[in-house]
Amino acid sequence: MKYKVATQALGLGLCFVLGLSCSKKKSDTATAAAAEETSIKLSGTLALTGEAAGLRLTTTDTAVSDLSIYCVSFTLPPVAGTGAIDADGKFSVTLEVAGVSVGCFILDADKAILGSMVFKDTAKKDLNGDAKSSDSFALDGGESNLGAITLNLATGKAEVDVAKIVGKPKDTTAALA
């Protein structure tokens, strides 16, 4: 009888130890994967078109390298990041948050808002039959390339084609609703 109890206790102890070691490995793997996906890195290339709005007091031409991209998450508290734009129009912005909607703005040399990014989904239509668009877009963690973006200085809109985003967009139905 004592032998049976001791054997059962030993078997139960081994199962417990094996269970803990297996769950620890799963937890370590999940933690490592989560650590890789805790930020959003947006990149792309910005070009300019049109003329600046008439109310702007500066009459000099706007150089793309004088601008910067400012993105903010729609979370509490909000998380923001800024990225410079090089002479070729390439930019990169990192936000230390993942799985949330973000909005992005183009800032001039004085850090005033020159325009905002509008995310267009041509596969979906609004009530007027136009492509559905929103000033925010939901992204999972990791890197996402927004592609070529053109800022129209007259309208202040920089349209991003959702279909051309290379990376990790979340469900666009909820993001563009």
CORDA-V93661 format. One record per pair of residues at least 24 apart in sequence whose ideal C-beta (glycine too) atoms are under 8 Angstrom apart, sorted by sequence separation. I is the first residue (numbers start at 1). J is the second residue. D is the distance in whole Angstrom. If there is no record, write none. Layout:
BEGIN
I:J:D / I:J:D
END
This chain:
BEGIN
63:87:8 / 69:93:5 / 71:95:6 / 73:97:5 / 143:167:6 / 144:168:6 / 64:89:5 / 75:100:5 / 82:107:8 / 137:162:7 / 142:167:6 / 143:168:8 / 144:169:7 / 74:100:6 / 133:159:8 / 142:168:5 / 42:69:8 / 73:100:5 / 74:101:5 / 141:168:7 / 73:101:7 / 74:102:7 / 139:167:7 / 140:168:4 / 42:71:6 / 73:102:5 / 74:103:7 / 117:146:8 / 139:168:6 / 140:169:7 / 72:102:7 / 139:169:6 / 140:170:5 / 71:102:5 / 72:103:6 / 138:169:7 / 139:170:6 / 71:103:7 / 72:104:8 / 103:135:5 / 117:149:7 / 137:169:7 / 138:170:4 / 40:73:8 / 71:104:4 / 103:136:4 / 138:171:7 / 70:104:7 / 71:105:8 / 102:136:6 / 103:137:8 / 138:172:7 / 69:104:6 / 70:105:5 / 101:136:4 / 102:137:6 / 137:172:8 / 69:105:7 / 70:106:8 / 101:137:6 / 102:138:8 / 115:151:5 / 138:174:6 / 69:106:6 / 70:107:5 / 101:138:5 / 102:139:6 / 114:151:7 / 115:152:8 / 138:175:4 / 68:106:8 / 69:107:7 / 100:138:7 / 101:139:8 / 115:153:7 / 137:175:5 / 46:85:6 / 67:106:6 / 68:107:5 / 99:138:8 / 100:139:7 / 114:153:7 / 118:157:5 / 120:159:5 / 122:161:7 / 136:175:7 / 137:176:8 / 67:107:6 / 99:139:8 / 115:155:8 / 116:156:7 / 118:158:7 / 120:160:7 / 122:162:8 / 123:163:7 / 42:83:8 / 67:108:6 / 98:139:8 / 99:140:5 / 115:156:4 / 116:157:7 / 117:158:5 / 118:159:5 / 119:160:5 / 120:161:6 / 121:162:4 / 122:163:6 / 134:175:7 / 47:89:6 / 66:108:7 / 67:109:7 / 98:140:6 / 99:141:6 / 114:156:7 / 115:157:6 / 116:158:7 / 117:159:8 / 118:160:7 / 120:162:6 / 121:163:7 / 134:176:5 / 45:88:7 / 46:89:5 / 66:109:4 / 68:111:8 / 98:141:3 / 113:156:8 / 115:158:5 / 117:160:5 / 119:162:5 / 133:176:7 / 45:89:5 / 98:142:8 / 132:176:5 / 45:90:5 / 46:91:6 / 106:151:6 / 44:90:8 / 45:91:8 / 62:108:7 / 43:90:7 / 44:91:6 / 67:114:7 / 43:91:7 / 124:172:8 / 43:92:4 / 124:173:8 / 42:92:7 / 43:93:8 / 41:92:7 / 42:93:5 / 121:172:6 / 41:93:7 / 42:94:8 / 62:114:7 / 106:158:6 / 124:176:7 / 41:94:5 / 42:95:8 / 40:94:7 / 41:95:8 / 39:94:6 / 40:95:5 / 121:176:6 / 39:95:6 / 119:175:8 / 39:96:5 / 40:97:7 / 119:176:7 / 38:96:7 / 39:97:7 / 40:98:6 / 38:97:8 / 39:98:6 / 38:98:5 / 40:100:8 / 42:102:8 / 46:106:7 / 37:98:5 / 37:99:8 / 40:102:7 / 42:104:7 / 74:136:6 / 99:170:7 / 101:175:6 / 62:153:7 / 42:139:8 / 40:139:5 / 40:140:8 / 43:143:7 / 53:153:7 / 40:141:6 / 41:142:7 / 43:144:8 / 44:145:6 / 47:148:7 / 49:150:5 / 52:153:5 / 53:154:6 / 39:141:6 / 40:142:7 / 41:143:5 / 42:144:6 / 43:145:5 / 44:146:4 / 45:147:7 / 47:149:7 / 48:150:7 / 49:151:7 / 50:152:5 / 51:153:6 / 52:154:8 / 37:140:7 / 38:141:6 / 39:142:8 / 41:144:7 / 42:145:8 / 43:146:7 / 44:147:6 / 45:148:5 / 46:149:5 / 47:150:5 / 48:151:5 / 49:152:5 / 50:153:4 / 51:154:6 / 53:156:7 / 37:141:3 / 40:144:7 / 42:146:6 / 44:148:7 / 45:149:7 / 46:150:8 / 47:151:7 / 49:153:7 / 50:154:4 / 36:141:7 / 37:142:6 / 44:149:5 / 46:151:6 / 48:153:6 / 50:155:7 / 36:142:7 / 46:158:7 / 44:160:8
END
